[in-house]
Amino acid sequence: MRFNLWRQLTLIATAVVIGVPLLVICWSVLQLIWSNDTATLSHLWATVVPEYIRHSFILLIGVAAGVITLGVSTAWLTTACRFPGQRILSWALLLPLAMPAYITAYTYTGMLDFAGPVQSTLRDWFGWGYGDYWFPEIRSLSGAIVVLSLVLFPYVYLITRATFIQQSATTLEAGRSLGLNPWQCFLRLALPLARPAIVTGATLALMETLADYGTVQYFGVTTFTTGIFRTWYGLGDLQGALQLAGMLLVAVILLIFIERWSRRQARYDQRNNRPAPPFQLHGWKAIAASIACWLPLLFGFILPALQLTSWSIERSEVWQDSAFWQLTLNSFGLAVLAAVLVVTMALWLAYGRRQIPTKVVRTSVAFAGLGYAIPGLVIAVGLMVFLTSIDHVIIALSESWFGVNPGLLLSGTVFALLFAYSVRFLSVSLQTIQAGLGEIRPSMDEAARIQGYKPMQVLRKIHLPLLRPSVLTALILVGVDVLKELPATLVLRPFDFNTLAVRAYEMAGDERLADAGPPALMMVLVGLIPVILLSRAMLKSQQSALKEQEFVPVTA
């Protein structure tokens, strides 16, 4: 009994520590309300907040339209239809996930700006000069919408396609018997049934949009993330940054609430039904479907990857530079440390929830997993305030007791980075580990306890061997996310400590886009690892679904 109580307390304490940055932001907002000190907030509302809200709202609406259009259309075509290239596209459409949005922004700026190859070629062909023609400005709000849509649509594609695969043949065949063509079956039957999945995928994409800093900053779009960074670093106003972070946190919570509310009565039971047979497309329909699926892949991954490769070849000397490999070592070292730390914590929390499934423990574990929905910059601001306060207490005690100033021991160190990564990416590993534990029958735990095994022995001797695939997947996912994380790394990194993400950001900020190529390409290559894992999982699930049925494709 005492052991269980101690376990519960440690699980709750772990969740509270993980939630410290969020609690700091919430506490600062509450302090503002209680103190009635609205001078800073009034100034922000009178000057910049309306513009942040307007740009963020337009960005969210545009990205939502983009990711839903691209994600749902490609998911339906690759699931319900057969056309040339369909098998390749079914997994290749996940490749844009390997490309960080800010890297895609750099590549399209290099290709489409005035000195880029596209406009230069047009001027050479038609003899145009500056001001003789109109060309869309990539570094704009509309450009940010396009770039973010191209990078984030796989969230909708992945979740919606899984739903389309599981949809019952009975429903769609009833529609076909009534004379509905593929397009009408999609609009009237498949789309309404897939609404919960579409909302979930779109919400994930919109959370990433709110959290984005590199893309909007480079394109000169003022949003809450750029405002937080500018207020804190540019103006030195920490209180203002905290208040902006609180507003952004409210926006994220509102998004989560809307997603849950939209699905509150959306329950469609289609189990124990065979999958629907696909439509076989011919002629111009097959060509149109193939083009519709290849275009998002071309603009979302292939063209940016080719541009990065070109820059990396152009700057081939960087690959022999020891400084570049030091950056790579820094990045991979952080990724490995963070992945091991985060997965260890996820194992502790997930196994504790399995052993002690009380309401308090379940709530604590759920609270600890909220970090992935919170922008990295918000986490960084809350964490910096918390660690700086602890550092000041340590300095005051050290000076009073020993007469020595130890300096900042926590803030601005690798410890701060690892803390932020743990808060941000715990949910990724926690969900993976919980999914693995869910496949282990409780009877195995009971049999082990009958044989006298203690809880930690059960974990070590029974669960861990069975959880190896889940643990490996969690390590890879967290490591790659850490490698690509920009805002938290930019704010919390130690002095004179760079990573591949920060170097690419700095080079692009200095308009040295070709120099940003090698570090960006290295990140993309590593980012392909989880995409390959997801692709393999999708292919296995599709193959198992096909084995369960024998069907003849329906000609459209």
N, C-alpha and C positions, 0 to 999 in steps of 0.2 A: 504493500500500500504506500509506504513512504517512497519507495523507488518510483512508483507511478506519479506521485505528487511531484517529486524532484524532476522527473522527465517532463511533466506538463509545464512546470515553471521555466525550465530551460528552453523548451520549445516556444513558449510565449515570449521569453526574454530575447531569443534569437529573432523572432518576428518583429519585436519592438525596435531592436537595433537596426534591422534592415529598413524599417520604416522611418528612421530618424529624419532623413531629408524631407520627407513629406510632412512629418509632424512639425518640423521647423517652419516650413512654408505656411502651414495652417495656423501655427501659433503666432506668426508675424501678422497674419491677416486679422486674427482675433484681437491681438494687441492694438492694432490700428483701430478696430471698431470700438474697443473699450476706452481707449485714450482720447477719442474724438480728434486726434491730430491728423487732419485731412489736408494739410498744406501740400505735401508732396503728391498725394493722390489727385488733388484738385488741379495742380499744375500739369500732371500727366494727362488728365482728362481734357484739359483745355488745349493741349499742344499736340500730343502724339497718339494717344489711345484711340481716338476715332479713326485715324488712318490705319493703325494696326488692325483694328476690328474689320474695317472695310476690306483691306487687302487679304486678311486671313479668311474672311467669309467668301470673297470671290475665288480665292485659291481653293478652298474646300469644295465649293460648288463645281468649279471647273475640273478639279481632279476626280471628284465623285463621278461626274458625267463621263470623263475619259476612261477611268478604270472599269466602270460598269459596262460601257460600250465595248471596249476591247476585250475585257475578261469574259463576259457572258457570251459574246458572239463566238470567240475562239473556242470556248469550252463546249458550246453546243455543236459546233461544226466538227470538232475532233472527236466528240463522243457519239453523236447521232448520225453522222454521215461518213461515207467512205469516198475518198478522192485521192489523187496522186499526192504523195508526201504526207498523208495523214498520220502514219505511224511515227515518222520522224518528228513531226510537229507536235504530237501529243506530249513528248517530253522536252523538246527544244524550246517550247514557249515558256519554260521555267527559267531559261538562261538569263533574262534581264534581272532576276533576283541577285545574280552575282555582281552586278554593276551598281556601285553606290550612286545615288542620285547626283551628288556633287561632282563625281567623276564624269558622268554623262553630260552634265552641264558644261564642264570644261571642254569636252571633245566637240560638242556642237558649237560652242563659241569659236573654237579653233577652225571649224569647217565653214561656218556661216557668217563670221564677221567680215568687215570690209576688206581686210587683208587676207582672208581665208581663200582656199582653193575654189569654192563655189562662185563667189562674187568676182574673183580675179579671172576665172574662166569666162564668165558672162561678159565682162568688160573687154576681154581679148577678142571674143567672137563678134560682138556687135559694135566695138569701137566706142563704148560708152566711157564717160568720165564721171568724176564725183558730182553728184547732184543731178545726173541725167536720167536716173531711173529710181524706182521705188523697190525696196527689198525689206521684208519683215525683220524687225529687230528681235533677235533671239534673247538679248539681255533685257527682259521685260517681264511683266506679270503673266502675259499670255505665254511667253517662252517657258517660264517656270511651270505653268500648268501642263504644257506639252511634255516637258522633260519628266516631271514627276509622274504623269500618267503612263508614259512609256516604261518607266522603271517599276512602278508599283502595281500595274494591272495583273501580274501573276498571282497576287494575293487573292483577287476575285476569281481568276481562272482556276487556280488549284482547288479552292473550296467548292466552287460551283460545279466544276467538272466531276468531282467526287459525288456530288448530289445527283447529277445527271446520270452517272453510271449506275447508281442504286435505284433510279426510278423504275417503277413497275412497267412491264410490257403491257399489262392489261389496260392501263389507262390510255397509253398512246395508241394501242391497237384499236381501242374503241373509237378514238378520234379518227383514225385512218378509215375505219369501216363507215364512218359518217361522211367520208369524202374530203377530209382535211389533208392539205398538202404539208410538206415538212415545215414550211414557214408558219402555217396556221397552227400546226401541232405545237410548235415552239411557243408562239405567242399566247395561245389559249390554254395550254395544258402544262408544258414543261416549265415555262417561266414562272407562273404563279406558285407551282410546287417548290421551286428552287429559291423563292424569295428569302427565307431565313438565311440560307447560305450566302446569297448575294449581299444581304445586309451585313453579315459578319465579315465577309471579305472586304467590302467597301469601308467598313469601320476601321479595320486594321490599316488599310491604305491611308485613311484620313488621319489616324493617329500618327503614322509615319510622316505625313505632310505637316502636321502641327509641330512635330519634333524636329523637322528639317532645319538646318542652319546653313550648311555649306552652299546649297543651291540658291536659296533666296538671297543670301548675303552677296554671292558673286553676281547675281543678276540685278542687284540693286533694288530688291523688293523689300519694303519695310513690313515686317511681321513681328509677332511677339518675341520670337527667338532672337531676331536681330536687335530688337529694342532692348531686351534684357542684357545682351552682350554690350551694346553701346552705352546703356545707362550705367552699367557696373564698371566697365573698363574705360570707356571714353569720358564719362562724367564723374566717375568715382562715387556714385550715389548708390550705396548698397541697399538702403531702405527702398529706394525707387525700384531697384532690380527685384527685390523681394516681392513688392506689390505687383509688379508685372508678372512675375512667376506665379503668384497666387491667381491672377486672372487666367493665365494659360492653364493652370491646374484645374480651375473651374470649367474651362472649355473642354478639357479632356474628360473630366467626370461627366459632363453633359453628354458628350459623344457616347460614352459607355452606357449611360442611362437610356439614351435614345435607342441604341442597339438592343438593349434588353427589353425595352418597352415594345419595340416593333415586333419582337418575337414572342411576346407573352402568350399569345393564343395561336401561334403558328406551329401546329403539331401535325405532321403528315406521316402516318404509319404506312410504309410500303415494304415492310419486311416479308420474307418468305414468298417473294414474287420474283420470277425470272426477269433478267434485264431485257430491255426492249431491243429488237433487232434494228440494225442501222439502215439508213437510206443509202443506196448506191447512186452516186451522182455521176452524170455523164455530160459530155460536151461542154457548153459554155458554163453550165452550173458548176461542174467540177473545177474548171479553170478559175471561176470567180471565188469559190470557196478556198482554193489553194492560195490565191493572191491575198484574200482577206486574212488568212492566217500567217502568211509569210511577211506581210508588211510590218506588223508589230514587232516581229522577231528581227527583221532587218533594221528598223529604226531604233529598237530598244536595246539591241545587243551587238549585231554584226557590224554596223557602221562605227559605233563607238569603239569596239574592240579593234577594228582595222586602223582607226585613227591613233589609238594608243600604241599599237604595234609599230606604226609608221614613226611616231615620235620616239619610241624606244630604240628603233634602228638608227634614227637620226642622231640620237644621243647615246650611241653605243658605248662611248668611253665611260659613261656613268657605271656600267656594269662591272668595270674593273676598278672602280673607286672604292677604297676601304670605308669611306664615310657612308656610302650607300649601304654597304653590308652591315655597318654598325646600326644604321636605322632599321634595317631588316631584323637584326638581332634584338634590338630594343622592342620592336613590335611583336615578334614571335615570343620573346621572353615574357612580355606582359600578357599575351594571349594565353600562353601555357599556364602561367601562375593563376590568372583569373579563372581559367576553365577548371583547373583542379580545385581551387577554392570554392567556386560556385557550385560545382557538381557535388562536392563533399557536403556543403550546406543543404543542397537539395535532397541528397540521400538521407541526411539527418532529419529534415522536416517531413519528407514523404513517408519514411519508415515510422517516425513518431506518430504521424497521423494514422497510419495503418494499425499501430499497436494500441493507441489511445484515441479512438475516434469520438472524443467528446466534442460538444458544440464549441467550447472555448478553443480547443486545439484546432478544429477545422476552420474556425474563423481566423485564428492567428496565422495559420498556413496560407489561407486565401489572401490575407492582408499582406503577407510577405511577398506574394506573387504579383502585386499590383505594379511593381516598378517598370515592367516592360511597356505599360501603357503611358508612362510619364516621360516627357521629353528629357533627354540627357542633360540639357542645359538647366532645367528646373532642379533636377537631382544635384547637379554640380553646385548651384547657388545655395541650396539648403544645406548640403554637406559642408561647403566651405565655411558657412556661418557657424555650424556646429563645431567643426574641428578647430577653427580659429579661437572660439571661446574656450575650448579645452586647453589649447596651447597657451593662452593667456593665463589661465589658472595654474598650469604647470610652471610657467615662468615666474609668476608671483610667489608660489610656494618655494621654488628653488632659490630665488633671490633672498627670501626671508630666512630660509633654513641654512643654506650653504653659501649665500653670497655669489652665486653663479647664475648667469643667464644662459640656459641651454639652447635658446633660439626656438624656431618653429619645428617641432618634432613630428607633427601629424599633417598639418595643411601644407600643400605644395610638395608632397612627397609621393613615392610610389604607393605607400599605404593608402593615401587619399584616392588614388586612381583605382586601386583594387577594391576599395570600399564602394566607390561609385559603380564600378562594373558589377559588383555583387548585387547592388540594389537594382540596377538596370536590367540585368540578364538572368536573374534567379528564376524568373517565371519560365524562361525557355527550357532550362534544365529540369525544373520542378515538374512541368507538364510531361516531359519525356520520361522521367523516372516514375511518375505516378501511373503513366500508361503501362510501363513495364511491370510495375508491381500489381496492377490490376489483372494481369494475365497469370499471376501466380495464385493458385487456389489457397484459400484460408486453411483448408485441411492440412496442408503441408506445414503451416506454422503450428497447428495443434499437435500434429504427430511429433514434431521436434520438441515441443514443450513436454509432451508425455515422456520422451526419452531423457528429459532433464536438461535440455539446452536452455541457456539464458537468452534474453532477447538479442544481445549483441552477437552471440554465437550463432543464432538463427540467421541474422543478417550476413555474417561473414561466411558461414559454411553452406547456406542454402540459397539465400536471395542473391548475393553478389554474383555467384557463378551464372545464375539464370538472367541476371540483369546486365551482363556484359555488353550485349548489343545496344541496349538503351543507354548505358553509361557512355559507351564510345560515341554514340550519336550525340548525346548531350555535350560531351567534351568538344566535339567538332563544331557544333552549332554555336556554342558560347565563344569558342576561340575565334571563329570567323567574325562573329558580331563585334567582339572586342577589337579585332584588327581593323574593322571599318569604322568604328565609332569615332566621330570627330568632335562634337561640342564638348562633351565631358572631358575628353583628353586635352583639348585646347585650353580649357579653364584650369584644370587641376594638375597638369603635368609639372614635374619639378623643373627648376630653372635649367636651361640649356639641355633639356631632354626632349628629343624629337622622336616621332614615329613616322611610318610611311604615310598615314593619313594626314598628319600635320604638315609634313614636307610637301605633299601634293597641294595642300591648301595654300601654303606659303608661296610656292612657285606660281600657282595660278593667280594669287593676289598680286604678285609682282609682274603679271602678264608674261611670264615665262612658261607658256603652256607646254612647249616641247620638253622642258626640264621636268614638268610634272608627269610626263609619260611613264618613265620607268617605275617610280613608286606606285603609281596608279595601276599599271599593268600587273605588278606583283600582287596587289590587293585583289584584283579581279581574278587572277589565276587561283589564288587561295580560296576566293569566294565561290569558285566552281565546285569545290568539294561537297558542301551541303546540297547544292543543286543536283549533283550527280546522285547523291543518296536519295533525295526526294524522287528523282526520275526513276531510279531502280524500284523504289517502293510503289510508285504508280504503275510501272509495267507489271510488277508481280500481282498487284491487285486486279489489274485488267485481265491478265492471263488466267487468274483463278476464276474470274467472272465468266470468261469465255468457256472454260472447261465445264462450267455448270450448265451450259446450254448448247444446243445445236440449233442454229438458225440459218435461214437464207436471207441475205440482205434484200430489203425492199427497194425496188427501182423507183427513183423519183423523176 
